[in-house]
Amino acid sequence: MNADTPQRILLIAEGQVGDLLLLTPSIRGLHRHFPSSSLSVLIVDRRDAGENEPGLITTTSNRILSRNPAIDELYSVRRDRLSGERGLRRVRAELEVVAFIRRKKFDAVISTFPQDRFTIWAFLSGASRRIGEANGLFRWLLTDRPSVRKGSGSVALYYAAIAGLLGGPVDPLPTEYFLSREGEEWGDRFLSDMRLERGKFVLLHPGATGAYKIWPPGRFAELADRLVEELKVAVVLCGGPADRSLVDEIREGTSGKDFPVFIEPAIDRFASLACRSALLISNDSGPRHIGVAVGTPTLSLFRSHHDREWAVYPESSTNRIIRGKEECPLCPEGACLDRIPEGEDYGSACLRSIRTDQVVREVVRMLGTMEVSR
């Protein structure tokens, strides 16, 4: 091994589904460039993932990265426990993370998110190479900084630029998700139980991390009915536990058909279902990224000004975006403040400007001449 080759590499990453999937090309690129090096990922979980796990830092079976063959060690830091501390307890918690990283004796630490906390962790790690973006007083603690900034363009390109500073180049696409055998077997059973054929149904995922990103459930209900009645295609409604009320509202808004429903926290099962579908229709959300990663055609519903970072994937016959384009009465020109119209529960004004007819027309184009049936 070359003396300049880092033997132990650490990526500090955010725990959002989209971020982790868009980081997989960089993980793949680093593994190819440093095949003899050990690659670790420390995930800072935004949510209460693994809330039954003791301690601030754990070895994690993260659902997105746990089967990625390029990763040697995978750890998780509980952001909620870290941020929930105050005063000296907060300092001790931060030092606990630093001590954990130092014990691993990394040669290179890459901070994939522009936060001062991660920059300080990288500096105190003792690593000789410290890579990341820093906008404030702490940028001098890094040895390498990319010329791009997060928020100025594609998230995938941003991650590739950061990883490429250690040794590259790194291709920003494609993303990767590795299905488990259990997930594959479950997908086959689900299709059999629901009398569905592989590649002959459309998957609707109406959830998102914020109500302003959710296309109104009434529109999803109308879309489900029209897909069945006009296109003669089977429809499956899906979501995580937090989406149950949303899915129920959609079912109640349909014309009474008994749509198959999948509501589970298991990302692996959703990925298995997605890769068996003809098309996944979703908001700008994590499920869209899972669909792309397993090779499913996707149609995504976006607000007007949020595609600079998250459009990410080249527009094609299998990956399409519909954007709300009408002039918004609630936001200044050229900007989106994610405002939901008064009296409504879901969807910023620009997202609500997307009509069901537009979505149906795009579905027809994407499905093309493919034979689909109920």
C-alpha positions in Angstrom: 0.0 0.0 0.0 1.3 3.4 -0.9 2.5 5.5 2.0 0.0 8.3 1.0 -2.9 5.9 0.9 -5.3 6.2 3.9 -5.7 2.8 5.6 -8.8 3.8 7.5 -11.4 6.2 6.1 -14.5 7.6 7.9 -17.5 9.2 6.3 -19.7 11.3 8.6 -23.2 11.3 7.1 -26.7 12.5 7.7 -29.3 9.7 8.3 -32.0 10.8 5.8 -33.0 8.2 3.3 -32.3 10.4 0.3 -28.9 11.6 1.6 -27.7 8.1 2.3 -28.7 6.7 -1.1 -27.1 9.6 -2.9 -23.9 9.0 -0.9 -23.7 5.4 -2.2 -21.9 6.4 -5.5 -19.2 8.1 -3.4 -18.9 5.0 -1.1 -18.5 2.9 -4.2 -15.9 5.3 -5.7 -13.8 5.4 -2.6 -13.9 1.6 -2.3 -12.7 1.2 -5.9 -10.0 3.8 -5.5 -8.8 2.4 -2.2 -9.6 -1.3 -2.4 -7.3 -2.3 0.5 -8.5 0.4 2.8 -11.1 0.1 5.5 -14.2 2.3 4.9 -16.5 3.2 7.8 -19.6 5.3 8.0 -20.9 7.2 11.0 -24.5 8.1 10.5 -26.0 11.0 12.5 -29.7 9.9 12.7 -32.1 12.8 12.6 -35.1 10.7 13.8 -35.6 8.3 16.7 -34.3 5.4 14.7 -33.2 2.6 17.0 -34.8 4.3 20.0 -34.5 1.0 22.0 -30.7 0.9 21.6 -28.8 1.9 24.7 -26.1 4.6 24.5 -25.3 7.5 22.3 -23.2 5.6 19.7 -24.1 2.2 18.5 -23.1 -0.3 15.8 -26.1 0.0 13.5 -27.9 -2.2 11.1 -29.0 0.9 9.1 -31.6 -0.2 6.7 -30.1 1.7 3.7 -26.4 0.8 4.1 -26.3 -2.4 6.1 -25.8 -4.7 3.2 -23.5 -2.4 1.2 -20.4 -4.6 0.4 -18.1 -1.5 0.2 -18.6 -0.6 3.9 -16.5 -2.3 6.6 -17.9 -0.7 9.7 -21.3 1.1 10.2 -22.1 3.2 13.3 -24.9 5.5 14.4 -25.0 8.6 16.6 -28.4 9.4 18.1 -28.9 13.1 17.2 -32.0 13.4 19.5 -29.9 12.2 22.5 -27.0 14.5 21.5 -29.1 17.6 20.9 -31.3 16.9 23.9 -28.5 17.5 26.4 -27.6 20.9 27.8 -24.6 22.5 29.5 -21.9 20.2 30.7 -23.9 17.1 29.8 -23.9 18.3 26.2 -20.2 18.9 26.2 -19.6 15.4 27.6 -21.8 13.9 24.9 -19.9 15.7 22.2 -16.6 14.5 23.7 -17.9 11.0 23.8 -18.4 11.1 20.0 -14.9 12.6 19.6 -13.3 9.9 21.8 -15.1 7.2 19.9 -13.8 8.5 16.6 -10.2 8.9 18.0 -10.1 5.3 19.2 -10.7 4.1 15.6 -7.5 5.9 14.5 -8.8 7.1 11.1 -6.3 8.5 8.6 -9.0 10.4 6.7 -12.3 11.8 7.8 -14.8 13.1 5.3 -17.7 15.3 6.6 -20.5 15.1 4.0 -22.6 17.8 5.6 -21.6 21.4 6.1 -22.0 21.6 9.9 -19.5 23.1 12.3 -20.1 20.1 14.7 -18.9 17.6 12.1 -15.9 19.8 11.2 -14.8 19.9 14.8 -15.3 16.1 15.1 -13.0 15.7 12.0 -10.4 18.0 13.4 -10.3 16.3 16.9 -10.2 12.8 15.3 -6.5 13.1 14.8 -6.8 12.2 11.1 -4.2 13.7 8.8 -6.8 14.3 6.0 -9.9 16.2 7.0 -12.3 16.9 4.1 -15.6 18.8 4.0 -17.3 22.1 3.4 -17.2 24.8 6.1 -18.8 28.2 5.8 -17.9 29.7 9.1 -15.0 30.2 11.4 -14.0 26.5 11.5 -13.1 26.0 7.8 -9.4 26.3 8.7 -9.7 23.0 10.6 -10.1 21.1 7.3 -7.2 20.1 5.1 -9.4 19.9 1.9 -12.5 21.7 0.9 -14.6 21.3 -2.3 -15.3 24.1 -4.7 -19.0 23.4 -4.6 -21.4 24.2 -1.8 -24.4 22.2 -0.6 -27.6 23.8 -1.8 -26.0 25.3 -4.9 -26.8 22.2 -7.1 -27.3 18.5 -7.2 -26.7 16.7 -3.9 -25.2 13.7 -5.7 -22.7 16.0 -7.4 -21.9 17.6 -4.1 -21.1 14.3 -2.4 -19.0 13.1 -5.4 -17.0 16.3 -5.3 -16.2 15.9 -1.6 -15.3 12.2 -1.9 -13.2 12.9 -5.0 -10.9 15.2 -3.0 -9.5 12.2 -1.2 -8.8 10.3 -4.4 -11.0 10.0 -7.4 -12.7 10.8 -9.6 -16.1 9.7 -8.3 -19.1 9.3 -10.5 -22.3 10.8 -8.8 -24.6 8.1 -10.2 -26.0 5.4 -10.2 -27.2 5.0 -6.6 -27.4 1.5 -5.0 -29.6 -0.4 -2.6 -29.0 -4.0 -1.8 -32.1 -6.1 -1.2 -32.0 -8.9 1.4 -33.1 -12.4 0.7 -35.9 -12.0 3.2 -37.1 -8.9 1.3 -37.1 -10.7 -2.0 -39.1 -13.6 -0.6 -41.5 -11.3 1.1 -42.1 -9.4 -2.2 -43.0 -12.6 -4.0 -45.4 -13.6 -1.2 -47.1 -10.1 -1.2 -47.7 -10.3 -4.9 -49.1 -13.8 -4.6 -51.4 -12.9 -1.7 -52.7 -9.8 -3.5 -53.0 -11.5 -6.9 -50.6 -9.0 -8.5 -48.3 -9.7 -11.4 -44.7 -8.4 -11.3 -44.3 -5.3 -13.5 -48.1 -4.9 -13.9 -49.1 -2.6 -11.1 -48.4 1.1 -10.1 -47.2 1.9 -6.6 -48.5 5.2 -5.0 -46.5 6.5 -2.1 -48.2 9.8 -0.9 -46.0 10.5 2.2 -43.2 13.0 2.7 -41.3 14.5 5.6 -43.5 17.6 5.7 -47.1 18.3 4.9 -46.1 21.1 2.5 -44.3 18.4 0.3 -47.4 16.2 0.1 -49.7 16.4 -3.0 -53.3 16.6 -1.6 -54.7 13.1 -0.7 -57.9 14.0 -2.7 -55.7 14.2 -5.8 -54.0 10.9 -5.1 -57.5 9.3 -4.6 -58.7 10.7 -8.0 -55.4 9.5 -9.6 -55.9 6.0 -8.2 -59.4 5.7 -9.5 -58.4 6.9 -13.0 -55.4 4.6 -13.2 -57.8 1.6 -12.6 -60.7 2.8 -14.6 -59.0 4.4 -17.6 -55.7 2.6 -17.9 -56.9 -0.7 -16.4 -53.8 -0.9 -14.3 -53.7 -2.3 -10.7 -52.8 0.2 -7.9 -51.1 -0.4 -4.6 -51.2 2.3 -1.9 -48.2 2.3 0.4 -46.4 4.2 3.2 -44.7 4.0 6.6 -46.6 4.0 9.9 -46.6 7.8 9.9 -48.5 7.8 6.6 -51.4 5.6 7.8 -53.9 8.4 8.2 -52.9 9.8 4.9 -53.4 6.5 3.1 -56.7 6.0 4.9 -57.9 9.4 3.7 -56.9 8.4 0.1 -58.8 5.1 0.4 -61.9 6.9 1.7 -61.7 9.3 -1.2 -61.7 6.7 -3.9 -64.8 5.3 -5.5 -65.0 2.3 -3.1 -62.5 -0.1 -4.7 -60.5 -2.2 -2.3 -56.9 -1.2 -3.2 -54.1 -3.3 -1.8 -52.3 -1.5 0.9 -48.8 -1.8 2.3 -48.1 0.1 5.6 -44.8 -0.9 7.2 -41.6 0.6 8.6 -39.5 -2.0 6.8 -37.6 -0.2 4.0 -36.4 -3.5 2.6 -39.9 -4.6 2.0 -40.9 -1.4 0.4 -37.8 -1.7 -1.9 -38.8 -5.2 -2.8 -42.3 -4.0 -3.6 -41.0 -1.1 -5.6 -38.7 -3.2 -7.8 -41.7 -5.4 -8.7 -43.9 -2.5 -9.8 -44.2 -1.0 -13.2 -44.0 2.6 -11.9 -43.6 4.4 -8.5 -45.5 7.7 -8.1 -44.4 9.8 -5.1 -43.7 13.2 -3.8 -40.2 14.6 -3.4 -39.3 12.1 -0.7 -37.1 9.2 0.3 -39.2 6.5 -1.3 -38.5 8.1 -4.7 -34.8 7.6 -4.1 -35.3 4.0 -3.1 -37.3 3.4 -6.3 -34.5 4.8 -8.4 -31.8 2.8 -6.6 -33.6 -0.5 -7.3 -34.2 0.3 -10.9 -37.9 1.2 -10.7 -39.4 3.8 -13.1 -40.4 6.8 -11.0 -42.7 9.8 -11.4 -42.2 12.5 -8.8 -44.3 15.5 -7.8 -42.2 18.6 -7.0 -42.7 22.1 -5.8 -41.6 24.9 -8.2 -38.1 25.7 -6.9 -36.8 22.6 -5.2 -35.4 20.7 -8.1 -32.0 22.3 -8.1 -30.7 20.0 -5.3 -33.1 17.1 -5.5 -34.0 16.5 -9.1 -30.6 14.7 -9.1 -31.4 12.1 -11.7 -31.3 12.9 -15.4 -34.8 13.2 -16.9 -35.5 10.1 -19.0 -38.3 7.8 -20.1 -38.0 6.0 -16.7 -37.3 9.0 -14.3 -39.7 12.0 -14.7 -40.6 15.0 -12.6 -43.7 17.1 -12.7 -43.3 20.6 -11.2 -45.9 23.0 -10.1 -45.4 25.9 -12.5 -48.3 28.3 -11.8 -47.5 31.7 -10.3 -47.8 31.3 -6.6 -50.0 33.8 -4.7 -48.3 33.1 -1.4 -44.6 33.4 -2.2 -42.3 36.0 -3.7 -41.4 35.6 -7.4 -38.6 33.1 -8.0 -38.8 31.5 -4.5 -40.8 28.9 -2.6 -41.5 29.4 1.1 -43.4 26.1 1.4 -46.6 27.8 2.4 -49.8 25.7 2.5 -52.9 27.7 1.5 -55.1 28.7 4.4 -57.7 26.1 5.3 -55.7 23.2 3.7 -53.8 20.5 5.4 -51.4 19.4 2.6 -49.4 20.8 -0.3 -47.7 24.2 -0.8 -49.5 26.4 -3.3 -47.2 25.5 -6.2 -47.4 21.8 -5.5 -51.2 22.0 -5.5 -51.1 23.6 -8.9 -50.2 20.1 -10.3 -53.5 18.7 -11.7 -54.5 15.1 -11.9 -54.8 15.3 -15.7 -51.1 16.2 -15.9 -50.1 13.1 -13.9 -52.4 10.8 -15.8 -50.9 12.0 -19.1 -47.4 11.4 -17.9 -48.2 8.0 -16.6 -49.6 7.1 -20.0 -46.4 8.3 -21.7 -44.2 6.4 -19.2 -46.1 3.1 -19.4 -46.2 3.4 -23.1 -47.2 0.1 -24.8 -46.4 -2.0 -21.8 -49.2 -4.5 -21.2 -50.7 -3.9 -17.7 -53.7 -5.5 -16.1 -55.5 -5.8 -12.9 
